[in-house]
Amino acid sequence: MAFFNTYKRIYLQDQDVKSKGDIFMCQLFGGGHKACYDSESLKSIMEKAGFSQISEKKQFESAIPEIREIEPSSEGRSLETLYVEAFKE
Amino acid sequence: MFILRALLWLSFKVRHFTEWSLNLINKFGSVPYDYLLKALLFAQADKLKALEKFNVGCGHYFIKDWLNITFYGDFYEGIILRQDTGAFFLNLDINKAATIFSGNIKCVYASHFIEHLTYDEGLKFLRLAYSGMRKGGGNPPDMPRPNTMDNKVLRKRYGVF
């Protein structure tokens, strides 16, 4: 519930959304989105592409040394972002 | 094709990217678009090989010293520009990007991007990224961020042209 309320406050203040379903649809189809992934499905498609050592990460947790410099950060970003990292061996 | 590539190469090498280059491209308006795009990327092959970190589907968010790739339909496509910020920018539809993944890429960062592709397009992109990366490279995609910046804002904010 906290996720939906925070998401609505950050992104949908001016829109007529009344339910969690409305917010889910905004997330799914808003901004030109054509697909939706959870951790398992994102790992699955990356594995299918050939990657290995696939793992979910926290914000700023990465093998990229300068991740704190390149990763944008905001309340909304932290709320709605799923981080997955993988390698080519 | 050779003449076109040679002219484009000369344009980028000698004059870098100038209005003269754009006029040159416009003169070849009858050349099939994909053909011209391949020639453009070929002409910049040396520049592409030197870039080993790709920020794909970056929208308005550019990273210094990285090749930042996004696609604006009404913007010149296939031209690598170095901005005042030190970021490299390439306007390109990622579905046509096979030629830019060189095999020497150290890292592909795709933030809030893959959800803007269909599942099949996303798989194609990940396979491209995988094939273009050197062994030991990483590929962290994260998602999703609405892309709200338009071409005018891009020009105004970053002074692309």
gemmi code that builds the backbone of each chain (N, CA, C; Angstrom):
import gemmi

chains = {
    "A": [
        ("MET", (0.842, -1.216, 0.000), (0.000, 0.000, 0.000), (0.870, 1.256, 0.000)),
        ("ALA", (1.964, 1.204, 0.767), (2.865, 2.364, 0.820), (3.416, 2.683, -0.558)),
        ("PHE", (3.714, 1.624, -1.338), (4.248, 1.837, -2.687), (3.259, 2.635, -3.532)),
        ("PHE", (1.989, 2.214, -3.561), (0.996, 2.873, -4.413), (0.755, 4.314, -3.982)),
        ("ASN", (0.663, 4.534, -2.681), (0.436, 5.901, -2.203), (1.608, 6.819, -2.556)),
        ("THR", (2.825, 6.314, -2.370), (4.004, 7.126, -2.681), (4.104, 7.363, -4.187)),
        ("TYR", (3.841, 6.305, -4.955), (3.900, 6.426, -6.418), (2.893, 7.470, -6.910)),
        ("LYS", (1.693, 7.420, -6.358), (0.649, 8.379, -6.749), (1.071, 9.799, -6.381)),
        ("ARG", (1.650, 9.960, -5.206), (2.071, 11.298, -4.764), (3.159, 11.866, -5.678)),
        ("ILE", (4.079, 11.014, -6.093), (5.217, 11.495, -6.880), (4.845, 11.725, -8.340)),
        ("TYR", (4.131, 10.763, -8.932), (3.953, 10.790, -10.386), (2.541, 11.134, -10.864)),
        ("LEU", (1.557, 10.921, -10.051), (0.194, 10.966, -10.590), (-0.712, 11.960, -9.864)),
        ("GLN", (-0.140, 12.985, -9.310), (-0.944, 13.948, -8.553), (-2.031, 14.594, -9.398)),
        ("ASP", (-1.700, 14.862, -10.681), (-2.646, 15.579, -11.539), (-3.557, 14.649, -12.323)),
        ("GLN", (-3.447, 13.357, -12.088), (-4.237, 12.425, -12.886), (-5.350, 11.782, -12.055)),
        ("ASP", (-6.390, 11.392, -12.772), (-7.563, 10.854, -12.120), (-7.390, 9.358, -11.874)),
        ("VAL", (-6.571, 9.029, -10.917), (-6.383, 7.619, -10.572), (-7.009, 7.363, -9.204)),
        ("LYS", (-7.787, 6.313, -9.127), (-8.541, 6.066, -7.892), (-8.147, 4.761, -7.203)),
        ("SER", (-7.528, 3.871, -7.971), (-7.277, 2.551, -7.376), (-5.858, 2.089, -7.660)),
        ("LYS", (-5.463, 1.026, -6.974), (-4.155, 0.430, -7.227), (-4.089, -0.115, -8.659)),
        ("GLY", (-5.250, -0.569, -9.154), (-5.307, -1.067, -10.533), (-4.989, 0.037, -11.533)),
        ("ASP", (-5.534, 1.246, -11.271), (-5.239, 2.387, -12.147), (-3.741, 2.668, -12.170)),
        ("ILE", (-3.137, 2.646, -11.000), (-1.699, 2.931, -10.897), (-0.888, 1.846, -11.598)),
        ("PHE", (-1.322, 0.613, -11.430), (-0.639, -0.500, -12.096), (-0.685, -0.317, -13.616)),
        ("MET", (-1.858, 0.109, -14.128), (-1.983, 0.301, -15.577), (-1.102, 1.461, -16.054)),
        ("CYS", (-0.996, 2.509, -15.232), (-0.105, 3.627, -15.580), (1.333, 3.137, -15.688)),
        ("GLN", (1.722, 2.299, -14.738), (3.086, 1.776, -14.713), (3.323, 0.855, -15.905)),
        ("LEU", (2.312, 0.059, -16.231), (2.462, -0.946, -17.286), (2.487, -0.327, -18.680)),
        ("PHE", (1.604, 0.648, -18.922), (1.473, 1.189, -20.271), (1.896, 2.658, -20.401)),
        ("GLY", (2.207, 3.305, -19.288), (2.585, 4.717, -19.353), (3.964, 4.906, -19.951)),
        ("GLY", (4.210, 6.098, -20.499), (5.536, 6.439, -21.006), (6.009, 5.581, -22.160)),
        ("GLY", (5.074, 4.988, -22.908), (5.473, 4.172, -24.059), (5.979, 2.782, -23.697)),
        ("HIS", (5.633, 2.309, -22.525), (6.085, 0.972, -22.123), (5.417, -0.107, -22.971)),
        ("LYS", (6.192, -1.112, -23.336), (5.677, -2.221, -24.140), (5.830, -3.568, -23.446)),
        ("ALA", (6.546, -3.590, -22.348), (6.751, -4.847, -21.619), (6.923, -4.536, -20.142)),
        ("CYS", (6.823, -5.563, -19.349), (6.966, -5.372, -17.903), (7.702, -6.589, -17.329)),
        ("TYR", (8.632, -6.336, -16.450), (9.444, -7.427, -15.912), (9.465, -7.386, -14.388)),
        ("ASP", (9.493, -8.555, -13.808), (9.881, -8.650, -12.411), (11.291, -9.242, -12.385)),
        ("SER", (11.815, -9.454, -11.210), (13.198, -9.905, -11.095), (13.422, -11.218, -11.858)),
        ("GLU", (12.495, -12.164, -11.689), (12.676, -13.476, -12.308), (12.628, -13.393, -13.827)),
        ("SER", (11.667, -12.622, -14.365), (11.544, -12.563, -15.819), (12.699, -11.788, -16.451)),
        ("LEU", (13.208, -10.780, -15.739), (14.349, -10.029, -16.265), (15.604, -10.907, -16.275)),
        ("LYS", (15.770, -11.671, -15.207), (16.912, -12.605, -15.164), (16.781, -13.642, -16.274)),
        ("SER", (15.548, -14.100, -16.501), (15.306, -15.134, -17.496), (15.666, -14.658, -18.906)),
        ("ILE", (15.239, -13.439, -19.256), (15.506, -12.956, -20.623), (17.010, -12.682, -20.800)),
        ("MET", (17.671, -12.266, -19.732), (19.118, -12.024, -19.821), (19.884, -13.332, -19.951)),
        ("GLU", (19.400, -14.342, -19.263), (20.025, -15.661, -19.384), (19.842, -16.205, -20.795)),
        ("LYS", (18.643, -15.976, -21.344), (18.365, -16.420, -22.704), (19.287, -15.732, -23.709)),
        ("ALA", (19.676, -14.490, -23.402), (20.574, -13.735, -24.293), (22.024, -14.192, -24.157)),
        ("GLY", (22.313, -14.965, -23.116), (23.660, -15.506, -22.968), (24.396, -15.074, -21.715)),
        ("PHE", (23.853, -14.110, -20.988), (24.556, -13.583, -19.817), (24.598, -14.592, -18.681)),
        ("SER", (25.584, -14.409, -17.822), (25.696, -15.256, -16.634), (25.968, -14.381, -15.412)),
        ("GLN", (26.075, -15.018, -14.265), (26.237, -14.299, -12.983), (25.168, -13.205, -12.851)),
        ("ILE", (23.948, -13.547, -13.181), (22.860, -12.577, -13.167), (22.327, -12.454, -11.742)),
        ("SER", (22.254, -11.235, -11.268), (21.761, -11.082, -9.890), (21.067, -9.743, -9.700)),
        ("GLU", (20.091, -9.745, -8.832), (19.407, -8.505, -8.477), (20.297, -7.709, -7.525)),
        ("LYS", (20.309, -6.413, -7.697), (21.160, -5.547, -6.886), (20.330, -4.479, -6.196)),
        ("LYS", (20.939, -3.877, -5.195), (20.335, -2.694, -4.587), (20.845, -1.464, -5.322)),
        ("GLN", (20.191, -0.338, -5.087), (20.651, 0.896, -5.709), (22.106, 1.162, -5.310)),
        ("PHE", (22.913, 1.540, -6.285), (24.342, 1.851, -6.107), (25.196, 0.624, -5.803)),
        ("GLU", (24.613, -0.551, -5.842), (25.395, -1.775, -5.661), (25.706, -2.323, -7.051)),
        ("SER", (26.959, -2.250, -7.466), (27.274, -2.598, -8.848), (28.748, -2.896, -9.023)),
        ("ALA", (29.054, -3.611, -10.104), (30.463, -3.826, -10.472), (31.018, -2.606, -11.189)),
        ("ILE", (30.154, -1.668, -11.532), (30.620, -0.429, -12.167), (31.167, 0.482, -11.072)),
        ("PRO", (32.463, 0.748, -11.090), (33.062, 1.513, -9.980), (32.424, 2.886, -9.777)),
        ("GLU", (32.073, 3.548, -10.875), (31.563, 4.912, -10.769), (30.033, 4.965, -10.704)),
        ("ILE", (29.421, 3.889, -10.204), (27.959, 3.784, -10.254), (27.267, 4.950, -9.546)),
        ("ARG", (27.847, 5.440, -8.462), (27.213, 6.554, -7.741), (27.211, 7.837, -8.558)),
        ("GLU", (28.160, 7.943, -9.471), (28.207, 9.133, -10.326), (27.239, 9.025, -11.492)),
        ("ILE", (27.008, 7.804, -11.969), (26.198, 7.675, -13.179), (24.745, 7.320, -12.906)),
        ("GLU", (24.456, 6.785, -11.744), (23.087, 6.335, -11.456), (22.245, 7.483, -10.920)),
        ("PRO", (21.222, 7.904, -11.663), (20.368, 8.974, -11.157), (19.650, 8.537, -9.883)),
        ("SER", (19.448, 9.481, -8.985), (18.821, 9.124, -7.721), (17.747, 10.132, -7.353)),
        ("SER", (16.596, 9.626, -7.003), (15.499, 10.453, -6.487), (14.565, 9.525, -5.733)),
        ("GLU", (13.625, 10.097, -5.042), (12.687, 9.264, -4.277), (11.913, 8.332, -5.212)),
        ("GLY", (11.430, 8.907, -6.328), (10.666, 8.110, -7.274), (11.499, 7.031, -7.926)),
        ("ARG", (12.708, 7.402, -8.252), (13.616, 6.461, -8.906), (13.903, 5.257, -8.007)),
        ("SER", (14.193, 5.548, -6.776), (14.479, 4.459, -5.839), (13.259, 3.572, -5.642)),
        ("LEU", (12.104, 4.198, -5.662), (10.859, 3.476, -5.414), (10.543, 2.468, -6.513)),
        ("GLU", (10.719, 2.880, -7.754), (10.163, 2.086, -8.850), (11.208, 1.314, -9.647)),
        ("THR", (12.474, 1.356, -9.241), (13.511, 0.741, -10.060), (13.902, -0.644, -9.569)),
        ("LEU", (14.011, -1.554, -10.539), (14.524, -2.896, -10.277), (15.916, -2.968, -10.897)),
        ("TYR", (16.907, -3.287, -10.125), (18.293, -3.315, -10.596), (18.744, -4.760, -10.785)),
        ("VAL", (19.185, -5.074, -11.999), (19.717, -6.403, -12.270), (21.030, -6.246, -13.038)),
        ("GLU", (22.013, -7.006, -12.656), (23.334, -6.903, -13.271), (23.795, -8.278, -13.726)),
        ("ALA", (24.518, -8.313, -14.846), (24.979, -9.596, -15.367), (26.306, -9.440, -16.080)),
        ("PHE", (26.916, -10.558, -16.388), (28.243, -10.526, -17.003), (28.313, -11.450, -18.204)),
        ("LYS", (29.270, -11.145, -19.067), (29.623, -12.051, -20.147), (30.919, -12.743, -19.743)),
        ("GLU", (30.889, -14.045, -19.667), (32.096, -14.771, -19.224), (32.843, -15.342, -20.402)),
    ],
    "B": [
        ("MET", (28.516, 3.447, -53.321), (28.617, 3.278, -51.874), (30.000, 3.699, -51.382)),
        ("PHE", (31.034, 3.321, -52.134), (32.392, 3.655, -51.718), (32.587, 5.168, -51.689)),
        ("ILE", (32.075, 5.818, -52.736), (32.231, 7.280, -52.812), (31.508, 7.939, -51.652)),
        ("LEU", (30.299, 7.437, -51.381), (29.524, 7.993, -50.278), (30.274, 7.831, -48.958)),
        ("ARG", (30.805, 6.652, -48.719), (31.551, 6.400, -47.488), (32.786, 7.294, -47.421)),
        ("ALA", (33.471, 7.412, -48.560), (34.687, 8.218, -48.589), (34.374, 9.680, -48.284)),
        ("LEU", (33.293, 10.178, -48.876), (32.911, 11.573, -48.632), (32.535, 11.794, -47.171)),
        ("LEU", (31.798, 10.838, -46.631), (31.409, 10.967, -45.224), (32.627, 10.879, -44.307)),
        ("TRP", (33.535, 9.963, -44.642), (34.752, 9.813, -43.845), (35.535, 11.122, -43.856)),
        ("LEU", (35.652, 11.694, -45.071), (36.373, 12.960, -45.213), (35.682, 14.055, -44.400)),
        ("SER", (34.369, 14.032, -44.470), (33.584, 15.028, -43.748), (33.859, 14.981, -42.255)),
        ("PHE", (33.901, 13.762, -41.717), (34.109, 13.621, -40.265), (35.567, 13.826, -39.883)),
        ("LYS", (36.463, 13.332, -40.724), (37.879, 13.401, -40.377), (38.415, 14.825, -40.481)),
        ("VAL", (38.081, 15.451, -41.582), (38.692, 16.743, -41.870), (37.937, 17.885, -41.217)),
        ("ARG", (36.654, 17.820, -41.318), (35.858, 18.940, -40.822), (35.150, 18.618, -39.517)),
        ("HIS", (35.355, 17.416, -39.019), (34.574, 16.924, -37.889), (33.098, 16.991, -38.288)),
        ("PHE", (32.248, 17.400, -37.393), (30.844, 17.454, -37.794), (30.410, 18.907, -37.944)),
        ("THR", (30.089, 19.290, -39.149), (29.728, 20.678, -39.401), (28.453, 20.729, -40.225)),
        ("GLU", (27.993, 21.930, -40.445), (26.815, 22.091, -41.292), (27.091, 21.577, -42.695)),
        ("TRP", (28.360, 21.678, -43.088), (28.758, 21.168, -44.389), (28.460, 19.672, -44.497)),
        ("SER", (28.690, 18.952, -43.406), (28.414, 17.515, -43.391), (26.929, 17.245, -43.590)),
        ("LEU", (26.101, 18.052, -42.926), (24.657, 17.875, -43.059), (24.208, 18.138, -44.491)),
        ("ASN", (24.778, 19.186, -45.098), (24.429, 19.483, -46.485), (24.829, 18.335, -47.400)),
        ("LEU", (25.968, 17.739, -47.094), (26.442, 16.601, -47.872), (25.453, 15.451, -47.783)),
        ("ILE", (25.001, 15.175, -46.560), (24.042, 14.092, -46.353), (22.743, 14.387, -47.097)),
        ("ASN", (22.308, 15.634, -47.035), (21.063, 16.004, -47.696), (21.130, 15.808, -49.204)),
        ("LYS", (22.329, 15.966, -49.774), (22.479, 15.786, -51.219), (22.250, 14.341, -51.626)),
        ("PHE", (22.429, 13.446, -50.670), (22.227, 12.031, -50.970), (20.852, 11.576, -50.503)),
        ("GLY", (19.892, 12.444, -50.642), (18.533, 12.154, -50.188), (17.902, 10.979, -50.882)),
        ("SER", (18.378, 10.651, -52.095), (17.776, 9.534, -52.816), (18.372, 8.185, -52.395)),
        ("VAL", (19.421, 8.221, -51.597), (20.034, 6.976, -51.126), (19.110, 6.341, -50.086)),
        ("PRO", (18.870, 5.014, -50.175), (18.016, 4.365, -49.165), (18.506, 4.676, -47.757)),
        ("TYR", (17.578, 4.909, -46.886), (17.899, 5.404, -45.544), (18.858, 4.483, -44.786)),
        ("ASP", (18.564, 3.184, -44.768), (19.405, 2.251, -44.019), (20.822, 2.194, -44.583)),
        ("TYR", (20.910, 2.361, -45.904), (22.197, 2.377, -46.596), (23.030, 3.563, -46.115)),
        ("LEU", (22.379, 4.705, -46.072), (23.048, 5.926, -45.622), (23.472, 5.793, -44.156)),
        ("LEU", (22.588, 5.202, -43.369), (22.883, 5.048, -41.946), (24.112, 4.155, -41.734)),
        ("LYS", (24.181, 3.057, -42.475), (25.345, 2.168, -42.376), (26.614, 2.903, -42.788)),
        ("ALA", (26.503, 3.693, -43.856), (27.664, 4.450, -44.318), (28.117, 5.460, -43.266)),
        ("LEU", (27.143, 6.094, -42.655), (27.451, 7.064, -41.594), (28.201, 6.401, -40.439)),
        ("LEU", (27.689, 5.263, -40.000), (28.317, 4.569, -38.876), (29.689, 4.033, -39.269)),
        ("PHE", (29.800, 3.576, -40.532), (31.096, 3.105, -41.029), (32.116, 4.246, -40.991)),
        ("ALA", (31.662, 5.423, -41.392), (32.555, 6.576, -41.426), (33.047, 6.953, -40.029)),
        ("GLN", (32.313, 6.525, -39.023), (32.690, 6.869, -37.653), (33.207, 5.652, -36.884)),
        ("ALA", (33.618, 4.634, -37.623), (34.014, 3.366, -36.985), (35.145, 3.561, -35.981)),
        ("ASP", (36.106, 4.405, -36.306), (37.236, 4.618, -35.387), (36.756, 5.212, -34.067)),
        ("LYS", (35.830, 6.146, -34.182), (35.297, 6.801, -32.987), (34.518, 5.792, -32.138)),
        ("LEU", (33.749, 4.926, -32.822), (32.964, 3.919, -32.112), (33.857, 2.930, -31.367)),
        ("LYS", (34.943, 2.516, -32.013), (35.838, 1.525, -31.396), (36.486, 2.079, -30.135)),
        ("ALA", (36.665, 3.393, -30.105), (37.319, 4.013, -28.952), (36.388, 4.113, -27.748)),
        ("LEU", (35.091, 3.950, -27.996), (34.117, 4.072, -26.908), (33.762, 2.678, -26.395)),
        ("GLU", (33.983, 2.435, -25.137), (33.778, 1.090, -24.614), (32.715, 1.019, -23.526)),
        ("LYS", (32.036, 2.134, -23.274), (30.937, 2.125, -22.317), (29.711, 2.750, -22.980)),
        ("PHE", (28.641, 1.967, -23.056), (27.430, 2.409, -23.746), (26.292, 2.630, -22.739)),
        ("ASN", (25.652, 3.772, -22.833), (24.451, 4.068, -22.055), (23.284, 4.044, -23.031)),
        ("VAL", (22.606, 2.914, -23.102), (21.619, 2.680, -24.164), (20.207, 3.047, -23.698)),
        ("GLY", (19.477, 3.738, -24.587), (18.131, 4.173, -24.243), (18.170, 5.236, -23.162)),
        ("CYS", (19.093, 6.167, -23.311), (19.407, 7.092, -22.201), (18.406, 8.230, -22.054)),
        ("GLY", (17.544, 8.445, -23.080), (16.637, 9.593, -22.987), (17.446, 10.879, -22.906)),
        ("HIS", (17.169, 11.693, -21.916), (17.898, 12.966, -21.777), (19.078, 12.841, -20.833)),
        ("TYR", (19.317, 11.644, -20.281), (20.342, 11.491, -19.254), (21.649, 11.008, -19.872)),
        ("PHE", (22.608, 11.913, -20.005), (23.877, 11.592, -20.654), (24.987, 11.437, -19.611)),
        ("ILE", (25.844, 10.452, -19.833), (26.972, 10.207, -18.932), (28.264, 10.634, -19.619)),
        ("LYS", (29.062, 11.381, -18.905), (30.333, 11.882, -19.430), (31.248, 10.721, -19.825)),
        ("ASP", (31.875, 10.855, -20.974), (32.851, 9.891, -21.515), (32.206, 8.592, -22.009)),
        ("TRP", (30.924, 8.433, -21.832), (30.230, 7.242, -22.341), (29.587, 7.586, -23.687)),
        ("LEU", (29.267, 6.527, -24.481), (28.453, 6.726, -25.672), (26.997, 6.615, -25.249)),
        ("ASN", (26.276, 7.708, -25.318), (24.883, 7.765, -24.877), (23.975, 7.650, -26.097)),
        ("ILE", (23.175, 6.603, -26.120), (22.359, 6.319, -27.296), (20.881, 6.472, -26.959)),
        ("THR", (20.211, 7.275, -27.739), (18.759, 7.374, -27.606), (18.195, 7.635, -28.990)),
        ("PHE", (16.889, 7.702, -29.116), (16.314, 7.880, -30.443), (15.210, 8.929, -30.443)),
        ("TYR", (15.444, 9.980, -31.184), (14.435, 10.997, -31.438), (14.135, 10.967, -32.932)),
        ("GLY", (12.891, 10.678, -33.286), (12.522, 10.444, -34.674), (12.769, 11.613, -35.599)),
        ("ASP", (12.733, 12.833, -35.087), (12.894, 13.993, -35.964), (14.281, 14.623, -35.808)),
        ("PHE", (15.237, 13.801, -35.466), (16.590, 14.282, -35.209), (17.538, 13.529, -36.140)),
        ("TYR", (18.659, 14.126, -36.518), (19.602, 13.428, -37.384), (20.055, 12.131, -36.734)),
        ("GLU", (19.956, 11.040, -37.479), (20.256, 9.729, -36.925), (21.638, 9.248, -37.372)),
        ("GLY", (22.332, 8.576, -36.482), (23.576, 7.913, -36.865), (24.823, 8.762, -36.758)),
        ("ILE", (24.734, 9.907, -36.140), (25.894, 10.791, -36.050), (26.340, 10.895, -34.596)),
        ("ILE", (27.612, 10.584, -34.362), (28.153, 10.661, -32.995), (28.651, 12.074, -32.741)),
        ("LEU", (28.126, 12.676, -31.715), (28.516, 14.041, -31.363), (29.131, 14.053, -29.976)),
        ("ARG", (30.178, 14.831, -29.819), (30.733, 15.017, -28.479), (30.213, 16.341, -27.943)),
        ("GLN", (29.579, 16.277, -26.779), (28.981, 17.473, -26.237), (29.942, 18.221, -25.324)),
        ("ASP", (29.591, 19.433, -24.988), (30.433, 20.246, -24.108), (30.629, 19.575, -22.749)),
        ("THR", (29.669, 18.758, -22.354), (29.750, 18.086, -21.060), (30.774, 16.947, -21.062)),
        ("GLY", (31.263, 16.572, -22.267), (32.187, 15.445, -22.366), (31.490, 14.137, -22.667)),
        ("ALA", (30.169, 14.191, -22.816), (29.405, 12.990, -23.152), (29.314, 12.849, -24.668)),
        ("PHE", (29.376, 11.625, -25.145), (29.175, 11.349, -26.562), (27.717, 10.963, -26.769)),
        ("PHE", (27.142, 11.451, -27.843), (25.712, 11.248, -28.082), (25.500, 10.667, -29.472)),
        ("LEU", (24.706, 9.614, -29.541), (24.348, 9.016, -30.826), (22.841, 8.845, -30.883)),
        ("ASN", (22.211, 9.502, -31.842), (20.772, 9.350, -32.051), (20.544, 8.153, -32.972)),
        ("LEU", (19.987, 7.073, -32.428), (19.859, 5.849, -33.225), (18.744, 4.965, -32.694)),
        ("ASP", (17.939, 4.443, -33.612), (16.943, 3.433, -33.253), (17.692, 2.145, -32.924)),
        ("ILE", (17.570, 1.684, -31.713), (18.368, 0.541, -31.261), (18.062, -0.711, -32.089)),
        ("ASN", (16.891, -0.753, -32.723), (16.575, -1.908, -33.566), (17.435, -1.957, -34.830)),
        ("LYS", (18.161, -0.845, -35.117), (19.060, -0.833, -36.282), (20.521, -0.839, -35.840)),
        ("ALA", (20.760, -1.239, -34.605), (22.057, -0.967, -33.986), (23.090, -2.065, -34.153)),
        ("ALA", (22.816, -3.066, -34.980), (23.737, -4.207, -35.063), (25.164, -3.779, -35.360)),
        ("THR", (25.328, -2.733, -36.152), (26.672, -2.353, -36.587), (27.475, -1.612, -35.529)),
        ("ILE", (26.849, -1.171, -34.449), (27.611, -0.365, -33.490), (28.155, -1.184, -32.325)),
        ("PHE", (27.690, -2.418, -32.179), (28.189, -3.246, -31.086), (29.418, -4.007, -31.587)),
        ("SER", (30.591, -3.499, -31.229), (31.834, -3.870, -31.896), (32.508, -5.127, -31.371)),
        ("GLY", (32.175, -5.568, -30.189), (32.893, -6.681, -29.575), (33.925, -6.210, -28.569)),
        ("ASN", (34.057, -4.891, -28.449), (35.055, -4.328, -27.536), (34.405, -3.570, -26.381)),
        ("ILE", (33.117, -3.762, -26.200), (32.412, -2.965, -25.197), (32.656, -3.530, -23.804)),
        ("LYS", (32.994, -2.638, -22.904), (33.283, -3.044, -21.531), (32.009, -3.107, -20.701)),
        ("CYS", (31.088, -2.185, -20.956), (29.904, -2.104, -20.112), (28.721, -1.523, -20.897)),
        ("VAL", (27.568, -2.128, -20.730), (26.329, -1.569, -21.282), (25.412, -1.245, -20.113)),
        ("TYR", (25.061, 0.011, -20.013), (24.159, 0.468, -18.954), (22.835, 0.837, -19.625)),
        ("ALA", (21.771, 0.161, -19.261), (20.470, 0.414, -19.886), (19.462, 0.675, -18.774)),
        ("SER", (19.232, 1.922, -18.500), (18.425, 2.297, -17.348), (17.018, 2.704, -17.777)),
        ("HIS", (16.038, 1.999, -17.264), (14.636, 2.277, -17.593), (14.423, 2.257, -19.105)),
        ("PHE", (14.964, 1.255, -19.746), (14.911, 1.182, -21.204), (14.197, -0.056, -21.720)),
        ("ILE", (14.523, -1.225, -21.190), (14.073, -2.466, -21.818), (12.550, -2.591, -21.822)),
        ("GLU", (11.888, -1.933, -20.893), (10.419, -1.999, -20.874), (9.789, -1.178, -22.006)),
        ("HIS", (10.623, -0.381, -22.699), (10.118, 0.363, -23.851), (10.191, -0.458, -25.138)),
        ("LEU", (10.730, -1.664, -25.031), (10.798, -2.592, -26.163), (9.809, -3.723, -25.932)),
        ("THR", (9.340, -4.338, -27.026), (8.566, -5.566, -26.854), (9.505, -6.645, -26.322)),
        ("TYR", (8.939, -7.761, -25.897), (9.797, -8.838, -25.368), (10.828, -9.267, -26.416)),
        ("ASP", (10.367, -9.447, -27.670), (11.283, -9.903, -28.727), (12.358, -8.859, -29.015)),
        ("GLU", (11.961, -7.583, -29.039), (12.953, -6.513, -29.266), (13.947, -6.453, -28.108)),
        ("GLY", (13.435, -6.656, -26.905), (14.301, -6.639, -25.733), (15.323, -7.764, -25.781)),
        ("LEU", (14.868, -8.946, -26.190), (15.779, -10.095, -26.306), (16.819, -9.833, -27.390)),
        ("LYS", (16.378, -9.236, -28.489), (17.306, -8.905, -29.580), (18.360, -7.913, -29.093)),
        ("PHE", (17.925, -6.910, -28.348), (18.853, -5.917, -27.809), (19.862, -6.568, -26.865)),
        ("LEU", (19.386, -7.417, -25.969), (20.286, -8.070, -25.013), (21.282, -8.977, -25.724)),
        ("ARG", (20.829, -9.653, -26.777), (21.750, -10.509, -27.552), (22.802, -9.670, -28.265)),
        ("LEU", (22.369, -8.516, -28.785), (23.321, -7.592, -29.417), (24.360, -7.126, -28.404)),
        ("ALA", (23.863, -6.735, -27.233), (24.756, -6.251, -26.184), (25.738, -7.348, -25.792)),
        ("TYR", (25.213, -8.563, -25.651), (26.065, -9.686, -25.256), (27.149, -9.934, -26.306)),
        ("SER", (26.738, -9.959, -27.580), (27.713, -10.249, -28.637), (28.740, -9.125, -28.780)),
        ("GLY", (28.348, -7.908, -28.437), (29.242, -6.769, -28.613), (30.173, -6.531, -27.454)),
        ("MET", (29.963, -7.266, -26.377), (30.773, -7.024, -25.180), (31.975, -7.940, -25.130)),
        ("ARG", (33.046, -7.434, -24.576), (34.209, -8.272, -24.337), (33.920, -9.176, -23.137)),
        ("LYS", (34.631, -10.268, -23.042), (34.405, -11.178, -21.917), (34.751, -10.482, -20.606)),
        ("GLY", (33.915, -10.747, -19.609), (34.115, -10.096, -18.317), (33.348, -8.804, -18.177)),
        ("GLY", (32.707, -8.372, -19.254), (31.919, -7.142, -19.211), (30.605, -7.361, -18.495)),
        ("GLY", (30.016, -6.300, -18.014), (28.748, -6.400, -17.300), (27.640, -5.687, -18.044)),
        ("ASN", (26.427, -6.014, -17.739), (25.287, -5.416, -18.423), (24.133, -5.227, -17.457)),
        ("PRO", (24.047, -4.103, -16.826), (22.974, -3.924, -15.860), (21.789, -3.107, -16.388)),
        ("PRO", (20.707, -3.738, -16.806), (19.541, -2.946, -17.164), (18.656, -2.715, -15.943)),
        ("ASP", (18.121, -1.537, -15.814), (17.114, -1.326, -14.785), (15.947, -0.553, -15.390)),
        ("MET", (14.862, -0.491, -14.685), (13.633, -0.024, -15.295), (12.695, 0.517, -14.243)),
        ("PRO", (11.645, 1.240, -14.558), (11.346, 1.951, -15.787), (11.328, 3.452, -15.533)),
        ("ARG", (11.607, 4.263, -16.475), (11.534, 5.705, -16.292), (10.795, 6.317, -17.489)),
        ("PRO", (9.751, 7.084, -17.264), (9.077, 7.734, -18.374), (10.021, 8.712, -19.078)),
        ("ASN", (10.017, 8.695, -20.379), (10.872, 9.595, -21.152), (10.067, 10.842, -21.495)),
        ("THR", (10.404, 11.941, -20.881), (9.576, 13.130, -21.048), (10.262, 14.250, -21.812)),
        ("MET", (11.532, 14.071, -22.132), (12.246, 15.158, -22.799), (12.021, 15.102, -24.310)),
        ("ASP", (11.791, 16.236, -24.935), (11.646, 16.239, -26.378), (12.885, 16.843, -27.026)),
        ("ASN", (12.866, 16.832, -28.325), (14.022, 17.257, -29.106), (14.445, 18.683, -28.780)),
        ("LYS", (13.483, 19.580, -28.634), (13.812, 20.985, -28.382), (14.503, 21.147, -27.027)),
        ("VAL", (14.013, 20.405, -26.062), (14.628, 20.484, -24.740), (16.045, 19.958, -24.809)),
        ("LEU", (16.207, 18.870, -25.547), (17.532, 18.277, -25.717), (18.484, 19.310, -26.320)),
        ("ARG", (18.026, 19.971, -27.358), (18.869, 20.966, -28.022), (19.185, 22.112, -27.071)),
        ("LYS", (18.148, 22.553, -26.387), (18.322, 23.716, -25.521), (19.247, 23.399, -24.356)),
        ("ARG", (19.032, 22.237, -23.764), (19.764, 21.912, -22.556), (21.211, 21.532, -22.840)),
        ("TYR", (21.412, 20.800, -23.923), (22.746, 20.283, -24.169), (23.439, 20.913, -25.365)),
        ("GLY", (22.708, 21.733, -26.125), (23.337, 22.411, -27.248), (23.925, 21.459, -28.261)),
        ("VAL", (23.129, 20.460, -28.650), (23.637, 19.456, -29.581), (24.052, 20.093, -30.893)),
        ("PHE", (23.233, 21.003, -31.399), (23.596, 21.733, -32.619), (23.706, 23.220, -32.309)),
    ],
}
model = gemmi.Model(1)
for chain_id, residues in chains.items():
    chain = gemmi.Chain(chain_id)
    for i, (resn, *xyz) in enumerate(residues, 1):
        res = gemmi.Residue()
        res.name, res.seqid = resn, gemmi.SeqId(i, " ")
        for name, pos in zip(("N", "CA", "C"), xyz):
            atom = gemmi.Atom()
            atom.name, atom.element = name, gemmi.Element(name[0])
            atom.pos, atom.b_iso = gemmi.Position(*pos), 0.0
            res.add_atom(atom)
        chain.add_residue(res)
    model.add_chain(chain)
structure = gemmi.Structure()
structure.add_model(model)
structure.setup_entities()
